[in-house]
Amino acid sequence: MGSRTRNIATLAGAALLTAVSFAGAAKAETVVIEMLNINPANPGTVMVYNPGVTRANVGDTIVFKSVDPAHNAVSIEGMIPEGAEPFSSPISQDFEYVVTEEGTYGFYCIPHAGLGMAGLILVGDHTVNLEEAKAVRHTSPLLGQRFQALFAEVE
């Protein structure tokens, strides 16, 4: 085989390998979490994220959608995977966060922590920090109760 033929074969092989790599790669998605005053599925529950438990993959963008005013989303120390960047959104504004690590991400609304406004994002193998996230103690009893209910949904 001549050098020109070898070069063409090498380039063709590289192109095929690249195509296979892209075909096997998961496409990043956008996942929306609404920040609400009233739970649409249960009007007796107030100050909620909808959904309360969200599943995502590494690389996905989480959009916290400000549907009702005076809400935000803030990650909780001890409730995000090692290597993940903490987040804190402005109040009453949409906010985007790209999840970079597998694990469980716990978050809450600062103005409504006392009312138990909390949520979970489960990314890939969310069990890598699940026990640590469950062990976090919260200053608001209602926040602790909401997280207990959310963790019960996960199990």
Stockholm file with secondary structure:
# STOCKHOLM 1.0

chainA/1-155         MGSRTRNIATLAGAALLTAVSFAGAAKAETVVIEMLNINPANPGTVMVYNPGVTRANVGDTIVFKSVDPAHNAVSIEGMIPEGAEPFSSPISQDFEYVVTEEGTYGFYCIPHAGLGMAGLILVGDHTVNLEEAKAVRHTSPLLGQRFQALFAEVE
#=GR chainA/1-155 SS CCHHHHHHHHHHHHHHHHHHHHHHSCCCCEEEEEEEEEETTEEEEEEEEESSEEEECTTCEEEEEECSSSCCCEECTTSSCTTCCCCBCCTTSCEEEECCSSEEEEEECGGGGGGTCEEEEEESSGGGGHHHHHHCCCSSHHHHHHHHHHHHHHC
#=GC SS_cons         CCHHHHHHHHHHHHHHHHHHHHHHSCCCCEEEEEEEEEETTEEEEEEEEESSEEEECTTCEEEEEECSSSCCCEECTTSSCTTCCCCBCCTTSCEEEECCSSEEEEEECGGGGGGTCEEEEEESSGGGGHHHHHHCCCSSHHHHHHHHHHHHHHC
//
